[in-house]
Amino acid sequence: MVEKRDYYEVLGVEKDASDGDLKKAFRSLARKHHPDKNPDDSEAEHLFKEVQEAYAVLSNPDQRRQYDMFGHDSPGGSPFGPGGFQGVNINLDDLFGGGGFESIFSGMFGGGRASRGRRGSDVLLRQPITLEEVFTEAEIEVSAKLSASCESCNGTGAKSPDDIQTCSTCEGQGRIVQQARVGPFVQQMVSDCPDCNGQGKAIRNRCSLCRGTGSTKREQKLRIQIPTGAEDGLRLRHRGKGEHIVNGQAGDLYIQFEVTPHAWFERDGPDLIMALPLGYPEMMLGTKVELPHIDGNPLVIDVPAGAKPSETLLIRGRGMPYRRGRGRGDVTVLLKLHVPEKFDKTMVSTLEEMLPSFGLPIEDVEDAVRREAEDRRN
């Protein structure tokens, strides 16, 4: 049988540690070994329960005094009964949220668990925008059916103020107390009242418009400024614009931008990438191409004489704005050889005449392949 470790050793604190030291050590270790962060890790699960047990005893003054005197061989056996400590269901919100776990452990030795404030659900709205709107940081109007406080009952869910009564189950406390014996101790558990959802109030006659929910969906319009350099998937949060609930805090509205594909640009952060098909004569002789651009000024692409397919041209400072800082990214132009889909007799005859001057003899292909490989590697 594995010998049980000293509780102070488990938490990594000295025997004169204060309540604050115990709490800090427990939070850190419980986060580290929490099952949600260590799935399918039996060792982490064991350590998580070990940390819980140590804190459950040391955070209770009477149990800590008993432990300091007798250690694990306390008279009367384990305070958790013959089955020993089995762990407490603590989620990550308890560990990060500022104190929910203390009341869970205090309930094991006669304390209570406070009711948490209720909060409506968050709402996600996907909004398509264009690359041009991103560039200009346009202000757009978003229309959607969103939850809002019921105008008829002012969000109470009741037909009239007189229809809001004290809950008879919990007598307005919002919590109910249940007791159970665990070994030599009486375990007192406090939970939200199931009849009033922890609010301490009951509605006799519900509002006919919202049917007691306290909220209705209405068409709403929001004016939104697109942030500088916004990228696909960026979310903006509007506090209190999500789901409304009775006697609770409204959730948040998240607007997620989805940038629609541009006619020829692909985006790589602040840089823009495009392909430019050109005929063989244009590549040999050079040319200048103008295209409409997202900034409202023509994008002028100077193709030098003797350009080759798959070469790239860089146009600096004509890309998207940087999200942080000043300036803009670049435009990269990939040259591609345009080959007609069909050839008539005149075109075939012209190409045959060009072979001696522009063609590559079959016997020279191998040398050309070698030179191309060397250029690519260098």
C-alpha positions in Angstrom: 0.0 0.0 0.0 1.4 3.4 -1.0 2.0 5.6 2.0 0.0 8.8 2.0 2.1 12.0 1.5 2.2 14.8 4.1 -0.5 17.4 3.2 1.9 20.3 3.5 4.3 18.5 1.2 1.5 17.9 -1.3 0.7 21.6 -1.5 4.4 22.6 -1.3 4.0 25.0 1.7 5.4 25.3 5.2 3.5 24.2 8.2 3.0 27.8 9.3 1.5 28.7 5.9 -1.3 31.3 6.0 -4.8 30.7 4.5 -3.7 32.9 1.6 -0.6 30.7 1.0 -2.7 27.6 1.1 -5.2 29.0 -1.4 -2.5 30.2 -3.8 -0.8 26.9 -3.7 -4.0 25.0 -4.3 -5.1 27.1 -7.2 -1.7 26.7 -8.9 -1.5 22.9 -8.5 -5.2 22.3 -9.2 -4.9 24.2 -12.5 -1.8 22.2 -13.4 -3.3 18.8 -12.8 -6.9 19.4 -13.7 -8.3 16.5 -15.8 -9.6 18.9 -18.5 -6.0 20.0 -19.1 -4.6 16.4 -18.8 -7.1 14.1 -20.6 -6.4 10.4 -20.2 -3.6 11.0 -17.7 -4.1 8.8 -14.7 -1.1 10.3 -12.8 -2.5 13.9 -13.2 -5.9 12.7 -12.0 -4.3 11.1 -8.9 -2.3 14.3 -8.2 -5.5 16.4 -8.7 -7.4 14.4 -6.1 -4.4 14.5 -3.7 -4.2 18.3 -3.9 -7.9 18.6 -3.3 -7.8 16.3 -0.3 -4.8 18.3 1.2 -6.6 21.6 0.7 -9.9 20.3 2.0 -8.3 19.4 5.4 -5.8 22.3 5.8 -8.3 25.0 4.8 -10.6 24.0 7.6 -9.2 25.3 11.0 -10.5 22.4 13.1 -9.3 19.7 10.7 -6.0 21.4 10.3 -5.5 21.5 14.1 -6.4 17.8 14.3 -4.0 17.0 11.4 -1.1 18.9 13.0 -1.5 16.9 16.2 -2.1 13.4 14.8 -1.2 13.5 11.1 -3.0 10.9 9.0 -3.7 8.8 12.1 -6.4 11.1 13.5 -8.7 9.6 16.1 -12.0 8.6 14.5 -10.4 7.8 11.2 -10.7 9.8 8.0 -13.0 12.8 8.1 -14.3 11.6 4.7 -15.7 8.4 5.9 -14.6 4.8 5.3 -14.3 5.3 1.6 -11.8 8.1 2.0 -11.6 11.2 -0.1 -13.1 10.8 -3.6 -12.5 14.2 -5.0 -14.7 17.2 -5.7 -16.1 18.2 -9.1 -14.3 21.5 -9.7 -14.2 23.0 -13.2 -11.7 25.4 -14.5 -14.2 28.3 -14.1 -14.0 27.7 -10.3 -10.2 27.9 -10.4 -10.0 31.0 -12.5 -13.2 32.7 -11.5 -12.2 34.1 -8.1 -13.4 31.8 -5.4 -16.1 29.2 -6.3 -14.0 26.3 -5.0 -13.6 27.6 -1.4 -17.3 27.3 -0.8 -17.3 23.7 -2.2 -14.7 22.6 0.4 -16.3 24.6 3.2 -19.5 22.7 2.5 -17.8 19.5 3.3 -17.3 20.7 6.9 -20.5 22.6 7.5 -20.2 25.7 5.2 -22.3 26.7 2.3 -22.0 27.3 -1.4 -23.0 30.6 -2.8 -25.2 30.9 -5.8 -23.5 32.2 -9.0 -24.9 35.1 -11.0 -26.9 34.0 -14.0 -25.7 35.2 -17.5 -27.3 34.9 -20.9 -25.7 33.0 -23.7 -23.3 34.7 -26.1 -24.4 35.2 -29.7 -22.2 34.8 -32.8 -23.0 36.7 -36.0 -21.0 36.2 -39.2 -20.7 39.3 -41.3 -19.3 39.2 -44.9 -17.1 42.1 -45.9 -15.0 43.0 -49.0 -11.3 43.5 -49.3 -12.0 47.1 -50.3 -14.0 47.7 -47.1 -11.1 46.3 -45.1 -8.7 48.6 -46.8 -10.8 51.8 -46.3 -11.7 50.8 -42.7 -15.3 51.3 -43.8 -18.2 51.8 -41.3 -20.8 49.2 -42.2 -24.3 48.6 -41.0 -25.2 45.2 -39.6 -28.9 44.2 -39.4 -30.0 41.1 -37.5 -32.7 39.8 -35.2 -31.2 40.0 -31.8 -32.4 39.3 -28.2 -33.5 42.4 -26.3 -35.2 43.1 -23.0 -39.0 42.6 -23.4 -40.7 46.0 -23.8 -43.9 44.7 -22.3 -42.5 43.5 -18.9 -39.2 45.4 -18.9 -37.4 42.1 -18.7 -39.0 40.7 -15.6 -40.9 38.0 -17.4 -44.0 38.7 -15.3 -47.4 40.0 -16.5 -47.3 42.7 -13.8 -45.1 43.6 -10.9 -47.6 42.0 -8.6 -47.1 38.7 -10.3 -43.5 38.4 -9.0 -43.6 36.6 -5.7 -41.1 35.1 -3.2 -40.2 31.5 -4.1 -42.0 29.2 -1.5 -39.4 26.4 -1.9 -36.4 28.4 -0.8 -38.3 31.3 0.9 -36.5 33.8 -1.2 -33.0 32.7 -0.4 -32.3 31.2 -3.9 -30.7 28.2 -2.2 -31.7 25.0 -0.6 -29.7 23.1 2.1 -29.3 19.3 2.1 -27.5 17.3 4.8 -25.9 13.9 4.6 -23.7 12.0 7.0 -20.2 11.2 5.8 -18.4 9.0 8.4 -18.5 10.9 11.8 -19.3 14.2 10.1 -22.5 15.8 8.8 -21.9 17.1 5.3 -24.0 20.1 4.4 -24.5 20.9 0.7 -26.0 24.1 -0.5 -27.3 24.3 -4.1 -29.4 26.6 -6.2 -33.1 26.3 -5.8 -34.5 24.2 -8.7 -37.8 26.0 -8.7 -36.5 29.6 -9.1 -33.0 28.8 -10.6 -31.4 30.5 -7.6 -33.2 33.8 -7.9 -35.4 33.6 -4.9 -38.4 34.8 -6.9 -41.3 33.0 -8.7 -43.6 34.3 -11.4 -47.3 33.7 -10.9 -48.5 35.0 -14.3 -46.0 35.2 -17.1 -45.8 38.0 -19.6 -47.8 37.0 -22.7 -45.3 38.7 -25.1 -42.1 37.0 -24.0 -43.8 34.0 -22.2 -41.8 34.6 -19.1 -38.3 34.7 -20.7 -37.9 38.4 -20.2 -36.6 38.9 -23.7 -37.9 39.1 -27.3 -36.1 39.0 -30.7 -36.2 42.3 -32.6 -34.6 43.5 -35.8 -31.7 45.7 -34.8 -29.1 47.7 -36.7 -25.6 48.2 -35.5 -23.0 50.6 -37.0 -19.5 48.9 -37.0 -16.2 50.4 -37.8 -13.9 47.8 -39.5 -10.6 47.8 -37.7 -7.3 48.5 -39.5 -6.1 45.5 -41.4 -8.9 43.3 -40.2 -8.4 39.7 -41.3 -10.8 36.8 -42.1 -12.2 35.4 -38.8 -11.6 38.5 -36.7 -14.3 38.9 -34.0 -15.5 42.0 -32.4 -17.4 41.8 -29.0 -20.4 44.0 -28.1 -21.1 43.6 -24.4 -24.6 43.1 -23.3 -25.9 42.6 -26.9 -26.3 38.8 -26.5 -29.1 36.8 -25.0 -31.2 38.6 -22.3 -32.5 36.6 -19.3 -34.7 37.3 -16.3 -32.8 38.6 -13.3 -29.5 38.0 -14.9 -26.7 39.6 -17.0 -27.1 39.7 -20.7 -24.6 37.8 -22.8 -22.3 39.3 -25.4 -22.6 39.6 -29.2 -19.6 38.5 -31.2 -19.5 39.7 -34.8 -17.1 37.6 -36.9 -15.8 39.1 -40.2 -15.7 36.8 -43.2 -13.7 38.5 -46.1 -15.3 37.6 -49.4 -12.8 36.3 -52.1 -11.4 39.1 -54.3 -11.6 38.8 -58.1 -7.8 38.2 -58.4 -6.0 38.9 -55.1 -5.1 36.4 -52.5 -4.1 37.7 -49.1 -1.1 36.9 -46.9 -1.4 39.2 -43.9 -0.7 42.7 -45.2 0.6 41.4 -48.5 -1.4 40.7 -51.6 -0.6 38.0 -54.2 -1.9 37.7 -57.8 -1.2 35.9 -61.0 -0.7 37.8 -64.3 -1.1 35.8 -67.5 0.9 37.2 -70.5 1.5 36.1 -74.0 4.9 35.1 -75.2 5.5 38.3 -77.2 4.7 40.5 -74.2 7.2 38.5 -72.1 9.9 38.7 -74.7 9.4 42.4 -75.5 8.1 43.7 -72.1 4.9 45.5 -71.5 2.9 47.6 -69.0 -0.4 46.5 -67.5 -2.8 48.7 -65.5 -5.5 47.1 -63.2 -8.0 48.7 -60.9 -6.8 48.5 -57.3 -8.4 48.4 -53.9 -7.0 51.8 -52.9 -8.8 53.5 -55.8 -5.6 54.2 -57.9 -4.5 52.1 -60.8 -2.1 49.3 -60.1 0.7 49.7 -62.7 2.7 46.5 -63.4 5.9 47.0 -65.5 6.9 43.7 -67.0 10.6 43.9 -68.2 11.7 42.5 -71.6 12.8 38.9 -71.4 10.6 38.0 -68.4 10.1 34.3 -67.8 7.0 32.4 -66.7 6.9 31.8 -62.9 9.1 34.9 -62.2 7.6 37.3 -59.6 7.5 41.1 -59.6 7.3 43.0 -56.3 5.3 46.2 -56.0 6.1 47.7 -52.7 3.7 49.6 -50.4 0.5 48.8 -52.4 -0.8 46.0 -50.2 -3.1 46.1 -47.1 -2.5 48.3 -44.1 -0.5 46.7 -41.2 -2.8 45.9 -38.2 -0.2 47.5 -35.9 1.9 50.4 -36.9 2.0 52.4 -40.1 2.5 51.6 -43.7 1.2 48.9 -46.1 2.3 45.5 -47.3 3.4 44.7 -50.8 1.9 43.2 -54.0 3.5 40.1 -55.4 2.8 39.4 -59.1 3.4 35.9 -60.4 3.9 35.8 -64.2 2.2 33.0 -66.1 2.5 32.2 -69.8 -0.9 32.5 -71.6 -1.3 29.7 -74.1 -4.3 29.9 -76.5 -6.7 27.0 -76.2 -7.0 26.7 -80.0 -4.6 27.2 -82.9 -5.6 28.0 -86.5 -3.5 27.2 -89.5 -2.0 30.7 -89.6 -0.8 30.5 -86.0 0.7 27.1 -86.6 2.6 28.4 -89.7 3.9 31.4 -87.7 5.1 29.2 -84.9 6.9 26.9 -87.3 8.7 29.9 -88.8 9.8 30.9 -85.2 11.3 27.5 -84.3 14.8 28.2 -85.7 15.1 31.5 -83.8 13.2 30.8 -80.6 12.9 27.0 -80.3 15.1 24.7 -78.2 16.7 21.9 -80.2 15.9 18.5 -78.8 19.7 17.7 -78.4 20.0 20.8 -76.1 17.2 19.9 -73.8 19.3 18.0 -71.3 21.8 20.8 -70.9 18.9 23.3 -70.4 17.4 21.1 -67.7 20.8 21.0 -65.8 21.1 24.8 -66.1 17.6 25.4 -64.8 18.2 23.1 -61.8 21.5 25.0 -61.0 19.7 28.4 -61.2 16.9 27.1 -59.0 19.3 25.8 -56.3 21.4 28.9 -56.3 
